[in-house]
């Protein structure tokens, strides 16, 4: 049996080598389809890993209070909740702080502004917040220092800026220290530059952080866009969420705000990514079907070209099942060649893209590529193989 398999494989490869151009063009559809599907799966997996790591980088044991209904109605909005909804204030912050399981409460006022220096200007987000924002978000300075409670209480006009905005405005983080940035008619001294982070929901790299007391010059009504709460023990997160909801319901309607945790946001994003991924994989599968049709057509041509050979083999004892298996095996091998080539091409592309974005080819993707290629060879090869097996030996020998 082993020799029989080797005989079929050698025969198929020899036949393919005689028609290299036809073999390549036939396998091209499978190659493109497998490459596309593997790349899409690699992109989806890489994106999930990236988003998960970025959310973990926001901090641990966190609860977010956002305006409007965020989950299930309107999706997620970067940098805050949905449009509309409640605008929070100091009273909300004070009330949430009274919950005993809460460790830190950090409100955020966010405004996009034009930031200027003597020789440059950039658009960036001002984030008016408290000194504890750096503790819950695991932010550290690359150079300089963070602003403190003393800076906030004294309303010191100092800012801590992201690494990207520092580079754009001053050339490098070190050069930013001690310099003044201007927003409208107000000047602020740069006392620190944060390490590069690249968060998903709060991009620190292009932001300017200052105390919310100082940011009141841009925030006349003293309202906050959202509030981040860090709790002492994750085991109590469900209980704390309910307490926060109860506290806020004394001032706002239920639809005016959302109280969510990191896992809820991550699950929502994952659901969206999975849905998009399925659509993209389905599009890639179309190429596989086209490739399968190409294999079926070329196998029909191969059967027609080898009718006399089939007749001779049947005449000297080959059974109908032998002919069927032979041509079916050729179709599978042809499809597998395209699948393996597509997998190799996808791997090469991933190696290049990994330099700028994390892509991962999983073991499941490799198994899927090989499995789908084999399945397409079987599905689209069975009809030509059946035609070859059904040929009458006498008629096949007389065929010219």
Secondary structure, 3 states (H helix, E strand, C coil): CHHHHHHHHHHHHHHHHHCHHHHHHHHHHHHHHHHHHHHHHHHHHHHHHHHHHHHHHCCCCEEEEEECCCCCCCCCECCECCCCCCCECHHHHHHHHCCCCEEEEEEEEEEEEEEECCCCEEEEEEEEECCCHHHHCCCCEEEECCCCHHHHHCCCCEEEECHHHHHHHHCCHHHHCCCEEEECCEEEEEEEEECCCCCCCCCHHHEEEEECCHHHHCCCCCCECEEEEEECCHHHHHHHHHHHHHHHCCCCCHHHEEEEEHHHHHHHHHHHHHHHHHHHHHHHHHHHHHHHHHHHHHHHHHHHHCHHHHHHHHHCCCCHHHHHHHHHHHHHHHHHHHHHHHHHHHHHHHHHHCCCCCCCCCHHHHHHHHHHHHHHHHHHHHHHHHHHHCCCHHHHHHCC
